[in-house]
Amino acid sequence: MKGFVTSPKAARALDFLRRAGPAPFAALLVALKLKPKELAKALRHLRGAGYAFPARYQGKEFWCLDGARPSGEQEALAWFAARLEEAGGRCEGAKALFPKGQVLPVRASEGQVRVGEYCCALADLKEKPLRECLKRS
């Protein structure tokens, strides 16, 4: 049986993980705009309540919801979702909802995320805001 989530920061982390899927700690920091200690506390809260857990995939740690596992391109998708949240948009499964109302399909392959007619590299998403990462493909 799962426990209660009483922390607003933990609830935000849970909401992001439900929408974006498994995500690395650094991507969660960007998406939620929390300090590392605040995020660590929120994730401990979720883990203690039975909602989230850390999992290793290809040598990287991801935070996952119960029943979810990271897949091959999940790191790129998680970073894209984090940068989109940072820019004021939202990622809902395989769709990106941009701040100005555009809705575009999202798919990842080989360390790149394709969003409609745009493309983002994972290396750029880790370092730069979304606006600087998007390039026409």
N, C-alpha and C positions, 0 to 999 in steps of 0.2 A: 504494500500500500504506500502511496506517495504522501509526503508531508505537505505542509502549507508553505507557500512562498510569500513571506511578509515584507521582504525588502523590495522597494521600488527599483533599485539597480539590478537586483537579481531577476525581477520580472521583465525588465528591458532586455537583459541578456537572453532569457528564455524565449521571448518574442522573436528576437533576431535569429536565434538558433533554429526556431521552428520555421521561419521563412527562408533562411539562407542555407540551412543544413550545417554539417560539421565545419568548424572554423578554427584556425590557429589563434592562439592568445593575442598575438600582435594585431591580427585583423579585427578581433573583438575590441581591442583598445581604440582603433580608428573608428569603428562603427558606433560605439557607445560613448565615445568622448569621455572616458573615465581614466583616472590615474591607475597605474598598475596595482597598487595595494587595494584600491576600491574594487577593481575588477576581480582580483584574486579572492577577495572576501565574498563578492557576489557569486562567483563560481563555486566556492566552498559551500555556500548556502544552498545552491542548486544541487550540488553533489550530495550533501547531507539529507536533502529532502527527496532524493532519489530520481531527480529529473535529468541530470547531466553527468557525464564522466569524461575523463581524458582518455584518448586512444592514440596509439602510435601507428602511423602509416608511412612507409618509405622513409623512416627515420625522423619524421616530423610529428609533433604532438598536436592533435586536434581536440577541441571540445565538442562533444556529441550529445545529442539527446538520447534518452533510453531507446534502444532499438535501431538507432542510426549508426552507420559506419562510413568512414571516409572512402572515397573512390579515387580513381586515377586523376581526374581533373578538378577535384573538389577544392584544392588550394586556390586555384585561379578563380573559381566561382565565388569562393568565400571572400577573397580580396576584392573582387569586383563589387560584390554586395556591400562590403564595408565602405568602399570608396563612394558608392552610390548613396548610401546612408549619410556619409559625411557631406555630400553635395546637396542633401535635402530630398532625395528620392527614396524609393523602396524597391526591394527585390522580392517578388512573390513567386517562388518556384522557378519556372523557366521564363518569367517575364520581368522586364525592368520597367518600373514606373518612374519616369523622370520628373523633376520638380515642375516643369512647365506643362505636364499632362501627357507627354508622349508615352506610349506603351510599345516596347519593342521586344521581340523574342531574344533569349540569351542561350548560347551554347558554348561549350568549351572544348578545345582539342589542342594537344601538344603545347601546353603552356600559354595558350592564347584564348581570349574570350571574344566571341563574335556577338555583337549586339546590333541587330538589323544590318545596316551597311557599314558599320564601324567595327574596329578591331582594337583590342588592348592586349599588351604583353604582360605576363605575370611580373616580370622584373620591374616594369614601369609602375604597375599597380601597387607594388610594395613601397615605392619611393615617392610617387608624385600624386597630386590630386587628380580626380577623374578627368577633369577638363584637359589636362596635359597628356593624359594617357590615350584618349580616344583619337583614332586615326581612321580615315576612310580606307576601306579595303578594295 
